[in-house]
């Protein structure tokens, strides 16, 4: 492993582990109530939608053309929609017996809490997967930036680090709420950030010889489609349920604005040949 590879790996670790900083904000605070959870789910949905439409799909369309970019994007949507059919949904069978319902009221309440926790846990895992997939190309960007020079690599790593803090919040919050385990929330957020140095390793050893830029952009467009489907299918309904539709929609647009701003400043740190 040459020195250039080690530098790129170290810089990507700085950026990737900043998701742990976001997770710390969650685990050091009190467990949020349902409305706050809904608002933060909406915020996380905004982050995911912004990444999906304004970053991954946008770049794919610009790089490989409108038709191919859309085919990859909607291919990702259809692919995961088919997979989602085989993923069991955390539902409860409704009870029609009123007397039995009153008698077992406490048990029903506990069941509803368990149902909510399963839904939120599933949403947190979905977010972690989506953020991890998004972090792969960021690791690649750090590697390519460090090849151009230490200053470019450092600036890019710092920009990505700031950009990843809200992503750590988006991953850790639902996990903490669902499991009541600070360690599990912190661990999963950290693991999602470690996809970034993994992206460095992949681009250093596999990309130059085996993966064409067009296929790579297409795959990232498909990842954007998968993230969009997961957000609209899983995260947004939870945000509506817990925070109410109007408040959740506001949180979504705040999340989109924050991620769009961070993507803009991230692009400013890239050299013109990489932008």
C-alpha positions as CSV (number, residue, x, y, z in Angstrom):
1,X,0.0,0.0,0.0
2,X,1.7,3.2,-1.2
3,X,1.8,6.5,0.7
4,X,-0.8,8.1,-1.6
5,X,-3.2,5.3,-0.8
6,X,-2.6,5.7,3.0
7,X,-3.1,9.5,2.8
8,X,-6.4,9.0,0.9
9,X,-7.5,6.3,3.4
10,X,-6.7,8.6,6.3
11,X,-8.6,11.5,4.8
12,X,-11.6,9.4,4.0
13,X,-11.6,8.1,7.6
14,X,-11.9,11.7,8.8
15,X,-14.8,12.3,6.6
16,X,-16.5,9.0,7.2
17,X,-16.2,9.0,11.0
18,X,-17.9,12.4,11.2
19,X,-21.1,10.4,11.1
20,X,-20.1,9.3,14.6
21,X,-20.1,12.9,15.6
22,X,-23.7,13.2,14.4
23,X,-24.5,10.0,16.3
24,X,-23.0,11.6,19.5
25,X,-25.6,14.4,19.3
26,X,-28.3,11.8,19.4
27,X,-26.9,9.5,22.1
28,X,-26.0,12.3,24.4
29,X,-29.6,13.7,24.4
30,X,-32.8,12.3,25.8
31,X,-34.9,9.9,23.9
32,X,-37.2,12.1,21.7
33,X,-41.0,12.0,21.9
34,X,-43.1,10.7,19.0
35,X,-43.6,14.1,17.4
36,X,-39.9,15.0,17.5
37,X,-39.1,11.6,16.1
38,X,-41.5,12.3,13.2
39,X,-40.0,15.7,12.5
40,X,-36.5,14.2,12.5
41,X,-37.7,11.3,10.3
42,X,-39.0,14.0,7.9
43,X,-35.7,15.8,8.1
44,X,-33.8,12.5,7.3
45,X,-36.2,11.9,4.4
46,X,-35.3,15.3,3.0
47,X,-31.6,14.4,3.2
48,X,-32.2,11.2,1.4
49,X,-34.4,12.7,-1.3
50,X,-31.9,15.5,-1.9
51,X,-29.1,12.9,-2.3
52,X,-31.2,10.8,-4.6
53,X,-32.6,13.4,-7.0
54,X,-30.2,16.3,-6.8
55,X,-26.9,14.3,-6.5
56,X,-27.0,10.7,-7.7
57,X,-29.7,10.9,-10.4
58,X,-28.6,14.4,-11.5
59,X,-25.0,13.3,-12.0
60,X,-26.0,10.1,-13.8
61,X,-28.2,12.1,-16.3
62,X,-25.4,14.6,-16.9
63,X,-22.8,11.9,-17.4
64,X,-24.5,9.2,-19.5
65,X,-27.4,11.1,-21.0
66,X,-31.1,11.7,-20.1
67,X,-32.4,8.4,-21.4
68,X,-29.7,6.1,-19.9
69,X,-29.7,8.0,-16.6
70,X,-33.5,7.6,-16.2
71,X,-33.4,4.0,-17.2
72,X,-30.8,3.3,-14.5
73,X,-32.7,5.3,-12.0
74,X,-36.1,3.7,-12.6
75,X,-34.4,0.3,-12.9
76,X,-33.2,0.8,-9.3
77,X,-36.8,1.8,-8.2
78,X,-38.3,-1.3,-9.9
79,X,-35.6,-3.6,-8.6
80,X,-36.2,-2.6,-4.9
81,X,-39.9,-2.4,-5.3
82,X,-39.8,-6.1,-6.2
83,X,-37.6,-6.9,-3.3
84,X,-39.8,-4.9,-0.9
85,X,-42.7,-7.3,-1.7
86,X,-40.7,-10.1,0.1
87,X,-39.8,-7.9,3.1
88,X,-42.3,-8.6,5.9
89,X,-44.0,-5.4,7.1
90,X,-44.4,-5.0,10.9
91,X,-48.2,-5.1,11.1
92,X,-50.6,-6.2,13.8
93,X,-53.9,-8.1,13.3
94,X,-56.8,-5.9,14.3
95,X,-59.0,-7.0,17.1
96,X,-62.8,-6.9,16.6
97,X,-63.9,-8.0,20.0
98,X,-64.5,-4.8,22.0
99,X,-64.7,-6.5,25.4
100,X,-61.6,-8.4,24.8
101,X,-59.9,-5.2,23.7
102,X,-60.7,-3.5,27.0
103,X,-59.6,-6.5,28.9
104,X,-56.3,-6.6,27.1
105,X,-55.9,-2.9,26.8
106,X,-52.5,-2.8,28.4
107,X,-51.3,-5.7,26.2
108,X,-52.6,-3.9,23.1
109,X,-50.8,-0.7,24.1
110,X,-47.6,-2.7,24.5
111,X,-48.1,-4.3,21.1
112,X,-48.6,-0.9,19.5
113,X,-45.4,0.4,21.1
114,X,-43.6,-2.7,19.8
115,X,-45.1,-2.1,16.3
116,X,-43.9,1.5,16.3
117,X,-40.4,0.4,17.4
118,X,-40.2,-2.2,14.7
119,X,-41.3,0.3,12.1
120,X,-38.7,2.9,13.3
121,X,-36.0,0.3,13.5
122,X,-36.7,-0.8,9.9
123,X,-36.6,2.9,8.8
124,X,-33.2,3.4,10.6
125,X,-31.7,0.3,8.8
126,X,-33.0,1.6,5.5
127,X,-31.4,5.0,6.2
128,X,-28.1,3.4,7.2
129,X,-28.0,1.4,4.0
130,X,-28.9,4.4,1.9
131,X,-26.2,6.6,3.5
132,X,-23.6,3.8,3.2
133,X,-24.3,3.5,-0.5
134,X,-24.1,7.3,-0.8
135,X,-20.7,7.3,1.0
136,X,-19.0,5.0,-1.5
137,X,-18.6,7.7,-4.2
138,X,-17.5,10.2,-1.6
139,X,-14.6,7.9,-0.7
140,X,-13.8,7.7,-4.4
141,X,-13.9,11.5,-4.7
142,X,-11.4,11.8,-1.7
143,X,-9.0,9.3,-3.4
144,X,-9.1,11.1,-6.7
145,X,-8.8,14.5,-5.0
146,X,-5.8,13.4,-3.0
147,X,-4.1,12.3,-6.3
148,X,-4.4,15.9,-7.5
149,X,-2.8,17.2,-4.4
150,X,-2.8,17.3,-0.6
151,X,-4.6,20.6,-0.4
152,X,-7.4,19.3,-2.6
153,X,-7.7,16.1,-0.6
154,X,-7.8,17.8,2.8
155,X,-10.3,20.4,1.7
156,X,-12.5,17.7,0.2
157,X,-12.3,15.6,3.3
158,X,-13.2,18.5,5.6
159,X,-16.2,19.4,3.4
160,X,-17.4,15.8,3.4
161,X,-16.9,15.6,7.2
162,X,-19.3,18.6,7.7
163,X,-21.6,17.1,5.1
164,X,-21.8,13.7,7.0
165,X,-22.7,15.0,10.5
166,X,-26.5,15.3,9.7
167,X,-26.3,11.9,8.1
168,X,-25.1,10.4,11.4
169,X,-28.0,12.0,13.1
170,X,-30.4,10.6,10.5
171,X,-29.0,7.0,11.0
172,X,-28.6,7.1,14.8
173,X,-31.9,8.6,15.9
174,X,-34.3,5.9,14.7
175,X,-32.0,3.2,15.9
176,X,-31.8,4.8,19.4
177,X,-35.5,5.2,19.6
178,X,-36.3,1.6,18.5
179,X,-33.6,-0.3,20.5
180,X,-33.1,2.2,23.4
181,X,-29.5,1.3,23.0
182,X,-27.0,4.2,22.7
183,X,-24.3,1.8,21.7
184,X,-26.3,0.2,18.8
185,X,-27.2,3.7,17.5
186,X,-23.6,4.9,17.6
187,X,-22.3,1.6,16.1
188,X,-24.6,1.6,13.1
189,X,-24.0,5.3,12.3
190,X,-20.2,4.7,12.5
191,X,-20.5,1.6,10.2
192,X,-22.4,3.6,7.6
193,X,-19.6,6.2,7.6
194,X,-16.9,3.5,7.2
195,X,-18.3,2.9,3.7
196,X,-16.3,5.9,2.7
197,X,-12.8,4.4,3.2
198,X,-14.2,1.3,1.7
199,X,-14.9,3.4,-1.4
200,X,-11.2,4.5,-1.4
201,X,-10.1,0.8,-1.4
202,X,-12.5,-0.1,-4.2
203,X,-11.6,2.8,-6.5
204,X,-7.8,2.2,-5.8
205,X,-7.9,-1.5,-6.6
206,X,-10.9,-2.2,-8.8
207,X,-12.0,0.9,-10.6
208,X,-9.0,1.6,-12.9
209,X,-9.1,-1.9,-14.4
210,X,-12.6,-3.4,-14.2
211,X,-15.3,-0.8,-14.1
212,X,-16.1,1.7,-16.8
213,X,-17.1,5.3,-15.8
214,X,-20.4,4.9,-17.6
215,X,-21.3,1.7,-15.7
216,X,-20.3,3.4,-12.4
217,X,-22.5,6.4,-13.1
218,X,-25.4,4.1,-14.1
219,X,-25.0,2.1,-10.9
220,X,-25.0,5.3,-8.8
221,X,-28.1,6.4,-10.6
222,X,-29.8,3.1,-9.7
223,X,-28.7,3.7,-6.1
224,X,-30.5,7.0,-6.3
225,X,-33.7,5.2,-7.4
226,X,-33.4,2.7,-4.6
227,X,-33.0,5.5,-2.0
228,X,-35.9,7.5,-3.4
229,X,-38.2,4.4,-3.2
230,X,-37.1,3.6,0.3
231,X,-37.6,7.2,1.5
232,X,-41.1,7.5,0.0
233,X,-42.2,4.0,0.9
234,X,-40.9,3.8,4.5
235,X,-39.6,7.0,6.0
236,X,-42.2,9.6,4.8
237,X,-45.2,7.6,6.0
238,X,-43.6,7.3,9.5
239,X,-43.0,11.1,9.5
240,X,-46.6,11.8,8.6
241,X,-47.9,9.4,11.3
242,X,-45.8,10.8,14.1
243,X,-45.5,14.5,13.3
244,X,-48.6,15.2,11.2
245,X,-48.5,15.9,7.4
246,X,-48.0,19.6,7.5
247,X,-45.1,19.6,10.0
248,X,-43.5,16.6,8.4
249,X,-43.5,18.2,4.9
250,X,-41.8,21.3,6.4
251,X,-39.2,19.0,8.0
252,X,-38.6,17.3,4.6
253,X,-37.9,20.6,2.9
254,X,-35.6,21.7,5.7
255,X,-33.7,18.5,5.3
256,X,-33.5,18.9,1.5
257,X,-32.3,22.5,1.9
258,X,-29.5,21.5,4.4
259,X,-28.3,18.6,2.2
260,X,-28.4,20.8,-1.0
261,X,-26.4,23.5,0.8
262,X,-23.8,20.9,1.9
263,X,-23.6,19.4,-1.6
264,X,-23.0,22.9,-3.0
265,X,-20.1,23.6,-0.6
266,X,-18.8,20.1,-1.3
267,X,-18.8,20.9,-5.0
268,X,-16.9,24.2,-4.4
269,X,-14.1,22.2,-2.7
270,X,-13.7,20.0,-5.8
271,X,-11.3,21.0,-8.6
272,X,-12.9,21.9,-11.9
273,X,-11.9,18.7,-13.5
274,X,-13.7,16.6,-10.9
275,X,-16.8,18.8,-10.4
